[in-house]
């Protein structure tokens, strides 16, 4: 799915306030602390709660292996001023049908600052710039309006609702489904350049988590 450029752990994405980099084992305590919170985990499909011992280390190892093989791209979200401090995770992976799917989570101490939108936009841009993928999908629980706003501010359009598999939550749950294709992304980039799109920091007051990676 991803090219050689992203398959080396020197690969970075920079935004105005953030660095996105490969996860590393030193991130495991932060993953345990932040992803282990119920308010974060319960909005995702794959983060268990309670968070098992050793789960963060397994996550980092699996993420790095998948990045190296190009099967997916999972990036630690860190402040530019403190690139060793993980505050969340954003990633793109194949869903059950093979379509590329965006997911993300932000630790609760960092909510309300637009970080999820800023990180998601950066990875979406990288996906369309560095791969030949034609579309991205995303799903969020219907009880998670903050994550829905993140996707809308990244250019995603709603394509309806239905049941979605959230294995860490015990099975199928109601979810809103979203899609962004390459043509819409190109238009969205023009809108952003002309300041037509609201700023990333607006209206992000709660947990920002989709089917997280």
C-alpha positions in Angstrom: 0.0 0.0 0.0 2.8 2.4 0.9 6.0 3.1 -1.0 9.7 2.7 0.0 9.8 6.3 1.2 7.6 5.5 4.2 9.2 2.1 5.0 12.1 3.5 6.9 11.8 4.8 10.4 13.5 8.1 9.5 10.3 9.0 7.7 8.7 12.0 9.3 5.7 14.3 8.6 5.8 17.9 10.0 2.9 20.3 10.5 2.8 23.7 12.1 2.7 22.3 15.6 3.4 18.5 15.3 5.8 15.9 14.2 4.5 12.6 13.0 7.1 9.8 13.3 7.2 6.0 13.6 6.3 4.6 17.0 9.2 3.3 19.1 9.4 1.2 22.2 10.1 4.2 24.3 6.5 5.3 23.5 5.0 2.3 25.3 4.4 4.0 28.7 2.6 6.9 27.0 0.5 4.5 24.9 -0.4 2.6 28.1 -1.3 5.8 30.0 -3.2 7.6 27.2 -4.8 4.8 25.2 -5.6 3.0 28.4 -8.1 5.6 29.5 -11.7 4.4 29.1 -12.8 7.6 27.4 -10.3 7.1 24.7 -10.5 3.3 24.3 -14.3 3.1 24.2 -14.4 5.2 21.0 -12.1 2.9 19.1 -12.5 -0.5 17.5 -9.2 -2.0 18.6 -8.0 -0.6 21.9 -8.9 -2.9 24.8 -10.1 -1.7 28.2 -8.8 -2.5 30.7 -5.5 -2.1 28.9 -3.5 -5.4 29.3 0.1 -5.5 30.5 2.4 -5.7 27.5 -0.2 -4.5 25.0 1.6 -1.2 24.3 4.9 -3.0 23.5 3.0 -5.4 21.2 1.3 -2.5 19.5 4.6 -0.7 18.8 6.3 -3.9 17.5 3.4 -4.7 15.2 3.1 -1.1 13.9 6.8 -0.9 13.1 6.7 -4.3 11.3 3.6 -3.2 9.2 5.2 0.1 8.4 8.4 -1.6 7.3 6.5 -3.9 5.0 4.3 -1.1 3.6 1.1 -2.8 4.6 0.0 0.2 6.6 1.4 3.4 8.0 1.0 4.1 11.7 2.6 7.3 13.1 3.1 8.6 16.6 1.7 12.1 17.0 4.2 14.3 18.9 4.6 18.1 19.5 7.3 19.6 17.3 9.0 21.1 20.4 9.0 17.6 22.1 9.3 14.9 19.5 9.9 12.2 22.0 6.5 12.9 23.7 3.7 10.8 22.2 0.3 12.4 22.5 -1.7 10.2 20.2 -1.5 7.9 17.1 -2.8 8.3 13.5 -2.7 5.6 10.8 -3.9 4.3 7.5 -4.5 0.6 7.0 -6.6 -1.7 4.8 -10.1 -2.4 6.1 -11.9 -5.7 5.8 -12.6 -5.0 2.1 -9.0 -3.9 1.3 -9.9 -0.2 1.1 -7.6 2.2 2.8 -9.0 3.4 6.2 -7.9 6.3 8.3 -7.9 6.0 12.1 -6.6 8.1 15.0 -6.7 8.8 18.7 -5.5 11.6 20.9 -4.8 11.4 24.7 -7.4 13.2 26.7 -4.9 15.8 28.2 -4.5 17.1 24.7 -8.1 17.4 23.6 -9.6 20.6 22.4 -6.4 21.9 20.6 -7.0 20.7 17.1 -4.2 18.1 17.1 -6.4 15.3 15.7 -7.4 17.4 12.7 -3.8 18.6 12.1 -2.3 15.1 12.3 -5.1 13.5 10.2 -4.8 16.1 7.5 -1.0 15.5 7.3 -1.4 11.8 6.9 -4.2 12.1 4.4 -2.0 14.5 2.3 0.8 12.0 2.5 -1.4 9.1 1.4 -2.6 10.9 -1.7 0.8 12.4 -2.5 3.0 9.3 -2.0 0.6 6.5 -3.1 -1.6 5.9 -6.1 -4.6 5.3 -3.8 -7.8 6.7 -5.1 -9.9 7.0 -1.9 -9.8 6.8 1.9 -12.6 5.6 4.2 -13.2 6.2 7.9 -15.8 5.1 10.5 -16.7 6.7 13.8 -19.2 5.7 16.5 -22.4 7.6 16.3 -21.9 8.8 19.8 -18.6 10.5 18.8 -19.5 13.9 17.2 -16.0 15.3 17.8 -14.4 12.7 15.6 -17.0 13.3 13.0 -16.0 16.9 12.9 -12.4 16.0 12.5 -13.2 14.0 9.4 -15.4 16.7 8.0 -12.5 19.3 8.5 -10.2 16.9 6.6 -12.6 16.9 3.6 -14.4 13.6 4.2 -18.1 13.3 3.2 -20.7 11.2 5.0 -21.8 8.1 3.1 -24.4 6.9 5.6 -24.6 4.9 8.8 -24.7 1.3 9.7 -23.2 -1.4 11.9 -19.4 -1.6 12.1 -17.2 -4.1 13.7 -15.6 -2.8 16.9 -13.9 -6.0 18.2 -12.5 -4.4 21.3 -16.0 -3.2 22.2 -17.5 -6.7 21.8 -18.9 -6.8 18.3 -21.0 -4.6 15.9 -22.0 -1.1 16.9 -23.8 1.8 15.1 -21.3 3.9 13.2 -21.2 6.8 10.7 -19.2 6.1 7.5 -17.1 8.6 5.6 -15.2 8.7 2.3 -12.7 11.0 0.7 -11.6 10.4 -2.9 -8.6 11.9 -4.7 -10.6 14.4 -6.7 -12.3 15.8 -3.6 -8.9 15.9 -1.8 -7.4 18.0 -4.6 -10.3 20.4 -4.4 -10.1 20.5 -0.6 -6.4 21.4 -0.8 -7.4 24.4 -3.0 -10.1 25.5 -0.5 -7.6 25.2 2.4 -5.1 27.3 0.5 -7.7 30.0 0.1 -8.7 29.9 3.7 -12.2 28.7 2.7 -12.0 25.8 5.2 -12.3 26.4 9.0 -9.1 26.3 11.0 -7.9 23.0 12.5 -8.3 24.2 16.0 -12.0 25.0 15.8 -14.7 22.8 17.5 -12.5 19.9 18.7 -13.6 19.7 22.3 -13.6 16.0 23.1 -12.1 12.7 22.2 -11.0 12.4 18.7 -10.9 8.7 17.9 -12.0 6.8 14.9 -11.4 3.1 14.3 -8.0 3.6 15.8 -4.7 1.9 14.8 
